[in-house]
Structures are given as structure tokens and as C-alpha cells.
């Protein structure tokens, strides 16, 4: 693509974007913190899902200082259901990093912003270009799909190490005079027009520059490496009942689903599910239980594995007066469920939990 064509591509794309962009709350502000929050939420999550979460989060944590002073549990509760909870934890830590350095605003240089927890290449480029006008190309899944078709790139979009190749192409098409509009236009084109299946080429403002369109091969792009089969993990959890309450435990802050609460349990080992559960509960809480009945079975898909979770009703072998010393465990009544951040698999179990207590009362 020659210089004249590149300029024409940028102009047509920007014009199309201004006329066709969706009205989204984070586009109605130039507040760098709000833009930062939106971009963190938008990673690996659909726009329609993010809108309500974004509005609630900004209402509750309107600025960096408020976020930094918040308890992590409150942050996770407002992130509950959005998934990828490390994003929330890193955003919270980054806010505290800034306050510790006596900063109450988002760094306006890519070098300084990149030092914060959770700020990788994508977040850095998105926030710095949209909020501050730095000429950094944004490369997400939508942008990769556009580039793959425009240039007929044989590099698989999901291949390890592919980012550099796509970043180079994105930089060629970046309008350095208006990187905010340019980056958002590329992402919007991928979301609304250059779709994974059945792209709307007739509505594309830059189809005349697209090699895949000219060669009638849009269905062949983007190229992808066949992903490995996602493994399935068999897990068990226990509804341990004491009077009108049940036991919940908190996951360690660092790690998968860090800081979230759940029913105690663990993986199914070579023993039966019931034996596996009793062993896991004893190890995690110090409580010996009798597994009395199967309560429910739920499934949930995460990025790297599928979960099959069986929940059993359990009762302590002897009266429980105290737990082993650990603040990350507590007894709650079903009405207290909304007070704690639980991951989605737990929420799938709770209708049966609530039903159990309703029938027992």
C-alpha cells in the first residue's frame, strides 16, 4: 500500500467511524481514568456486557484515589461475573501504586504508565493513544482480523509471537495526527463490519484497499492455528451446614480467581467424589464432614479448561464451635450471599443452596 493509498485509507476509515460509531459511556469522556477502566474491562469481554459493569464501577470508584482506598473485596464484588479477576486485582494494585507515588492521575507518558500493574502493550497503547494522543497502534482481536484481510496475512492471529507482525501493519495504517480516532475506528470496523463470519464488505469504507476482498477470499482470513483441546476438570464442593448457615472459604489473593469466595472443596482424585470432598474439606478447613447427599451438578467454561462441579450436602462429624485460625473462612446465611464476591460457578449452584434452606426451614 503506497503513501497515497495509506492516507486515503485513514481518511475514509476515520470519516466512517465518526458517522457510525456506537454511543458508549467511555466515549463520552476524556477522563483518562475512565478510559483506563473501560479498556481493562473490555479485554476478552463483549462490549454489551461491559456497559453496565463500567457504569456501576465508575459510580462507586469515580477516581484513582477512591479506588486505591477501597477494600479489594469491594472491588471484586463490583467485578463479580465479569471474569478474569486478575484484571480487577491489578487495577486496584495499580491505583495504590500511583497513590503511594503521590500521583492522583493517570501517567500521560507510555513509559510511566507501562510500569503499573496489569498494564501490558494493549492497555498501554489504548489508554495512551485515546486519552493522550500518543501515536501507538492498538492491536486486539478485531484489529487483527481487519489487518489479516486487508493485507492477506498468512500469519495465524492466535500464533505465539504474532503480535509484532500485526503491530507493524497496524502502525502503517495508524493516523499519527489523530491516533485516538484511528485506533477506535479500526476496532469498531472489526466489531461492526469486518466480522469473523460473513463480513459486511458492502458496508466497508475501506474495502477497495482490502486484498482479501479483491480476491474474494475473505472467508479464508484470518488464519488460525487449531487450538489444543480444552481439558475438563472434575471438581467437588460441599454445602457444609450448621443450623441455618453454611461455610464459605476465600481463595488466595494471588492466583486463579484470587480473592473470590466459594464453597470448600477440591479436585476429584482416585477416590470417589465423596471421599475426595471429605478429604479436601478437612485439608482446607480442618473440619471432618459426612457427605450425606448429592445436591447439584453444574458446568462452566473458563479460557483454559472446562469445569464440571458436583456439589454435595455435608454435615460436620462433631459440633463445630470454631474454625482453624484463618480469616478467609466464614459461616453465612443464604441471605448474605450478595455481600460476598463469588465466581460464576458458585452462582450456578446457589439456586439449589437457597432451595435447600427454604425446604429445611
N, C-alpha and C positions, 0 to 999 in steps of 0.2 A: 504494500500500500504506500503510494508516494505521499509527499508532504501535502499536496493539494487535496488528495483524497482523505487524508487524515483530518485535515481542517474541516472538510465538508461533513465527514462522519461525526465529528464532535459537535458541530453546529446543529446538524439535523437531530442528533440524539438529545442534546440539551433543550432544543425547542420543543421536541416531543414530550420530554419529561415535564417541563413547566406547564404544558397544556393538559397532561394526562396523569400526573402523579396523584397517588391516593392521599386523602387528608388523614394524617396520622399525628397523634399528640406530640411526638418528639420532633415533628417537622414544623410545629407551630412555635418553636422556641429556638433561641440561640444559646441557651444556658448550657455550657459545656458539661456540667454535672448531669443534667437530664439526658443529654445526648449519650454520655458515657453509660448511664444506667440502661438506656434503651438498647445500645449495641451489645452490652453484656447479655441482656435478656434474649436478644434476637439470635444469638449464636445457637444453631441447631434447633431452633424453635420457630414455629409458624407465626407470622405477623398477627393473625386474627387471635391467636392465643395470648400474645404478649400485651395487647392493648389494655385489657382490664388490669393485668398484673402491674403494668407500668404506672397506670393512673393511681392505683392503691398505694404502690411503693412510694411514689413521689409525694403523695398526700401525707404519708406517715413519716417519711425520711426526706424532707424537702431540700436538704443541703448536706454537704460533706460533714459539717460539724455534728449535725443531728444523727447522721448515720454512724459516725465514729463513737458517739456516746451511747449508742443503743446496745442492748444485750444481744449476743449472737442468736439466742433463741427467738427473739422478736424478729430479727432479720430473716431467719429460716422460716418462721411462721408466715411471713408475708411472701416468701418464695415458694411455700408449700404447694406442690402439684406442678410446678414449672419444671422440675427436674434439674439434673446436672448441678447439684447443690454446691459443688466446689466453686461455681461461679459466684454464688452469694457469699460464701466464706471469704473468697479472695477480694471481692468488692469491699466487704466490711474491713478486712485487714488493710487494704489499700487506703481506705478513708482514715484509718488510725495512723498509718504511716505518714500521711500528709499532716495530720494534726500534730503528731509528735515532732514534725519538722517545722511547726508553726506556720503551716500553709492551710488556707481555708478555701482554696480554689483548685481547679484542675490545672496542672502544669501545661503551659502553652508551647512547649517545645517537645518534639518527638523523643529526644534523648532523655529528658527528665521524666516524661510520662511513662516511658518504657521500663523504668526502674521499679514501678509499682507492682504489687502482687496481682497476678492474673492478667497483666497487660502483655499480650503477645503481638505478633505482627499485624493480625487483622484488627484487633481493638485499637492498637496504636494508629494505624493508617486511617481507620474510620473516624475516630474521635478527632484526631489532629487535622484531618482534611475538612471534615464537616463543620467543626466548631471554630477552627483557627485558620483554615485556608492553606494548610501546608500541602505541597504537591506530592502526596503519597497515594499510590494506586491501591484501591481496596480489592481484595480477591476473596470472594466467598463462592459458594456453590452456584449461585445464579450467574455470577460474573464468569466463572469458568465455563459454564455451558454456552454463554454468548461467544466468548473468545474461541472456544473449541470449534464452533460452527463458522464464525467469521473467517478464521484462518485455516479451517480444516486441519486442526491439530490432532496428530495421531497419539500424542501423549495422553495416557489414561488420566482422567481427572482425579481418580482415587489412588493413584500410584504414589508410593512413598517417594518424596523428593520432587514431586511435580510442581510444587508451589513456585519455585524460581522461574520455570518456563512460562507459567501463566502470569506471573508478576511482570515479567519482561514485556509480554504482549499487552497487558493492561496499562503499563506505563507508556507504551507507544500511543495509546488511544486516550490517555488522560489529558483533559483540558487543564493545563497548568495555570491558566488565568482564572479558572473557576473550578477548582478540584472538588468543592463541596457538591455543586450541581452535577458535575461529571461523574463522580463516583456513585451518587444516589441514582442517577439516570441509568447507569449500567446495571445496578442491582434491580432497579424497577423494571427494566426491559426484560431481564431474565425471569422475574417473578410474574409479569403480566402477559408477555408476548412470546419470548423465546423459551417456551415451556418444555419440560422434559419429553413429553409425548404430545404429538400434534401441535407443534409451534404455530403461532398465528402469523405466518410470514407475510400474508396480505396486509396486515396491520403494522408491520415492522417499518420504522422510519429509516432504517439503515440496511434494508435487505439488498439493495444494489451493491453494497460492499461485501456481502456475505458469500464466501466461496461455496459453502455447502448448499446454499440456496440456488446459486447459479448452476451448480452441478446436480441439482435435485437429489442431494444426499443428506438432507438434514436429519433423516431418521437414523443415519449411521453415526451421528455425533451427539453428545460427546462419547468418546471411547472410555470403557471402564474395565478394570481388572475384576475378574469374577471373585467376589468375596468368599472367604472361608465360611463354612457352615457355622452358624452361631450355636454354641453349646447350650445345653439345658442343665440347670442346676436344680436338684431336688432338695427342698428345704422344709423344715418343720418349725412350727411356733406354738407356744402354749398360752391358752387363756387360763391363767392361774387365778383362781377365785378365792377371795377371803371376805366373807359376809357379802356386802353389796359393792365390793371393789375388785379391781383386777390389777395385776402387776404389769408395769411397762418399764423398759430399760432404754437408755440412750446410747447410741453408737458413739465411738470415739470420734473426736472432732476431726482428726486427720484421717482421711481415707474415704472410701466409697460411702455415700450417704451420710457423711460425717455430721454429727450433731443432731441427727434426726432420732425420733423415738419410735419404738416398736414393741411388739410382744416378744418376750425372750424365746430363743430357740437357736437353731443352727442347721448344718447340713445333715442329710441322711447318710449315715455311714454304712458299714457292712451289717450293722444290727438292724432290727426292724425300725420303722419310723417312730414307734412309741418309745423304744429303748433309746434311740438316738436323741429324742426330745428330752427324756428324763435326764440323760447324761449331760446334754447341752445346758439345760436349766440349772442343774447342780453346779456345773462349772462356772456359769455366768453369774448366778445369784447366791449360791450356797444353800439353796432350798431343795430339799428332796420332795418330789411330787409323785403322785399316782396319776397316770393318764387314764381318764375314765371314758372318754367318748370322742369320736371324730366330729368336729364342728362344721368345718367348711374347707373347700379347696379353691384356690384362686391361681390365676396365671398372670404374669406381667412380663413385658418385653423391655429389656434395657438395651443399650447400644451394643454391648459385647456378649450378652448372654440372655437366655430366656429363663424366667423363674417359674417353677411350679412349687407352690407353697401349700402345705397341708396344716390346718390349724386344729388343735385338739384341746378339749376341755381338761383341765388339770386341777388337782386339789393337793395342798401340802400334806405330807405324810403325818406331820405333827403340827400343833398350833404355832403360827409364826408371830412372834412378838416384835422381831426386828430383823432387818436385813444386815448382811455383812457390810462393813463400813464402805459406803460408796454413794456419793450424792447423785449418781446418774441412774438411780432406780427409784421408783415411787409407786404407791398404790393410788389408783384414781377411780372415780365413779364414772360410768358411761357419759354422764352429762359434762364431764371435764374434758372430754376428747377434743373439743375445739380450742382448748387452751394450749395444746402442745403441737409442735410441728411433726407430723407423721409423713412417711413416704407413701406413694400411691398404692403399693401392695397392701399396706395396712388399711388404707381407706376401703379397699375392696373387701376386707374382712369384717369391717366394723358393723355392717348391717346385721350379720349373724351374731356378733357380740352383743349388740343392743337388743336384738330379739331374744337372746338367751336370758338376759337380765329382766326383760319385760315379762317373760314367761315365769321366771323364778320368783318374781315379786308377789 
